[in-house]
Amino acid sequence: MVGARVLCCGLAAAALGWLWISGPAAAVELTPAQEALYTTVSIFPPSGMSMTVCYGFVCRRREVLDFGPADRAALTKILGTGRGSSAAERAAVQKAVIWFDRHMGPIIGTDKRVANADIRALDDKHNFDCWDTTRNTTSLLLVLQQWGLFKYHTVGDPHYRGNALVLQLPHNTAVLVDRATKTEWVVDMWTRGYGQPPDVKPLAEWIKED
């Protein structure tokens, strides 16, 4: 495994540790930008059976989430509530991210996490930075896509914003793309605390925020 030092969520994140995880089978098909989410921290991409959950800032801590029959049934039911329209599907995605947050929180300690966490929180072991939430949310969306649960969207490439000239801090997010309109929608859980719905808004709006 390799170490890395990156700027995220406004401040420099901690260096990566040397960690080993087992490789999942039948990995999902990825774009180069999606693949980079995993290769840059030396983890395997998600499959239809499991995903690596990153936490501790820049994936310094990791836990493998193996999706059992009950997990798949729960997520399938959640996404089923969004079959009526693209807006309903995005609302269902919010609920799926809440499911993920509440499912993993007691296991890895992120049930104590706070919104907008970075190195200033002085509590990396209980928090996600925006790199962690981008990887985790993208992974979850890719799994849902692999299961054929999206009717109106596909998983897009993660997006970055940050402009020091206008005091806009660095930030990253996962993205869904509307199949019909090609509109990109961010799915951003970093700005919300434990168990809260992630921000879901047009990328064109998100990219201009501070």
N, C-alpha and C positions, 0 to 999 in steps of 0.2 A: 504494500500500500504506500501511497505517497502523501507527503505533507503539502499543505497549500495555505497561502495567506491571501485573503481577498477582502475588499471593502463591501460591507453589506449593511443595509438598514441604518446608514448614517455613520457607522464607525467600523474600524477594523475588527474582524472576527478572529477567533483563536485559531492556531494552527491545528491541522488534522492530526489525529493519532493514528497509530498503526493498528488496524483492526482487521479481523478476518471474519467473513460470513460465507455460508454455503450458497452455491449458485442455484437459482430457480430454473426450472425447465420451461421450455416453450415461451421464451420471452416475447413480448409484444413487438410489433413493427414500429420503428422509431424514425423520426426525422433526425438529421444531424444535430440540430439544436437541442432536441429532446435527449438524444444519446449523450450529449456533452454534460447534461445534468448528472449523469451517473459515472462517466469515465473520469471526470475531474475530481471525484472523491473516491474513486476505485471501489464502487459498489456495483452489483448486478442490477440491471433494469428490472422492472416488474414483469410478472408473468400473469397468466390467468389464475394462478394458484397462490401467489404470494407477492409481497413487496417489502422492501427495506424501508423502515421508518427512521428518518433522521431527526436527531434533536441534539441539544448541547452546543449549538452554533456551528454552522458549516459541516454538519453531519459528523461531528467529533464523537458523538454517541450514536449507537444504532441498535435497532431491534427488528427482527423479522416478523412480519404479520402474515401468518398462514391463514388463508381464507377457508374456513370450514363450511359445511353445508348450511348451517344456521346463519353464518355471516352472509353467504351469497343470497340466501332467501330473504334476509332482512334488507339488503341493498336492492335486490330486485323489486321488492315491495315498495321501497321508497321511490325508486325511479319510475315505477308503474304509475305513481300519482302525477307524473308529468307528461303523459302521453297526449294530452289534449292540445298543447301548443308549445312553441319554443320558449315562451315566457314561463309556462308551467314546468317545462323541463329544467330550466335554470333554477327555479324555486326548489325542485326536487334535488338538484345538485347541492344546493345549500344544505338541505337536510342530510344528504349523504356525507358531506364534510363534517357536520355536527355528529353524525353517527361515528365516523372515524375518530374524531377528537375525544368523544366520551368513551369509546371502546379502548383506545390506547392510553388515555390519561392515567387511569389507576395502575396500569401495567408499568409505564415508564416514568411516572411521576409528573407528567405534564398537566395533570389535573390542577396543579398549582400555578400554571403558566399565566402570564399577563399579556395584554395587548402591546404591540410595538416593542417587544423585548429585543435588546441587543446587549452588548458587553456592559453597558451602564447598569443593567439589572442586577449584576453581581450574583447571578443565580443561573448559570448556564445549564446545570443538570436538570432543571425543572422547566426549561423554556425552549421555544423554537426561535431562531432568527428568520429573516425573510428568505434566506437560501433554503433553510429546512422546510419552511411551509411551501415554497415553490416546488421543491422536489417531492414532498409528501403529497401535495394536492395533485400535481401532475401525474404521479404514480397511481393515485386512486382513480383519477379520471381515465387513465389508460387501461386500468383493469376493468372499469365499467364499460369502456368502449370494446375491449376484448370480449366481454360477455354479451355484446350486442344490445346493450341497454339504452343507447342513445338513438333517438329517432330524428332529432332536429339539429344535432351538433356533432362536431368532431373535436378532438383534442388538438389545440394549436401549439405553437412554439411558445416557450416562456418569454416574457418580456421584461425589459429593464428600463428604468428611468433614473435620471440624475443629471443635474446641471449646476455645477458650482457657481457659475456666473450669475444665476438668479437664486442662489441659496436653496436649490432643490436637492435634498439628500438622496443618496443611492437607495434604490428599492427594486425588488423583483417580484414577479407574480406568475402564477399559472394562468392559462388562457383556454377558453372554449371558442370555437368558430361556428357561427350559425350557418348551416348548410345552404339555406336559401338566399340569405342576404350577404353572406361572407363577412358580416360584422363580427369583430373580435370582442369577446367579453372576458374581463378578468375575473378570476375566482381567487380572492385574496383573503386568507385567514389570519395573516400576521397582524393586521390592524384590529383584530378582535380578540377578546379574552376567551378563556376556556369555555367550551360549550355554546358559544355564541355563533350566529349565522355569519359566514364569511361575506365580505363585500363582493357583490356581483354587479358589475357596471360596465359600460362600454370602455374599451381600451382607450379610445380617443379622449374620453373624459378623465380616466385614471392617469394618463400620461402627463396631464397638465397640473396635477395636484402637487402640493408640497411634500 
